[in-house]
Amino acid sequence: MKLTLEALQVLDAIEQHGSFAAAAEALFKVPSALTYTVQKLEQGLAWPSTTAAATARG
């Protein structure tokens, strides 16, 4: 997946709101849509996101 404006907005929202659920609410999306976007970025960039790891721990 290419790094798109939408993907950057998703990453920014996760960082600002501290969780996938809160970020999804702010972006008017379901949490699974954000998870999908982050996973596609990780696969496309061959880079594990620290955002996903940090929010998974709570």
N, C-alpha and C positions, 0 to 999 in steps of 0.2 A: 504494500500500500504506500502510495506517495504521501508525503507530509502535506496535508491540506489545511485550509483555514479551519474547517470544522474539527479536524483532529487536534489542532492547536487549542481551539476553544474548549474541547473536552478535557484536555490535559490541564489547562488553566483553571477550569471550573473544579476539577478534582483537587487541585492544589489549594485553591481558595477556600473551598467548602469542607475539605478534610475527609470526605468519603464519597464513594460512588453514588450512594443514595441521595445525599444532599446536592451533589453536583447535577445529578439527573433531574432532580426537582427544579433546580435553578434554570436548567436548559430546556425544560418541558419535554424530557425524554424519559424512557424507562431505564433503570440501571443496567439491564442487559445490553442495551444499545451502546452504552459507554464502555462496558466490558468488551464488547465485540470490536469497537474502534481501537481500544488500547491493545487488544490481542493482535489485531491486524497490523498495527504499527510495530509491535514487537517482532512479528514474523517478517515483515517487510524490511525492517532496519536491522534485523538480527541483533536486537538489543533488548535485554530484559528491563522493563520499566521499574524504577525504584518507587514510583507512585503506587503501582499495584501492590507491591510488597508492603509498603508502609500502611496503606489503608486496609489491607487484609489482616494486619495485626491489631487493628482497632485504634 
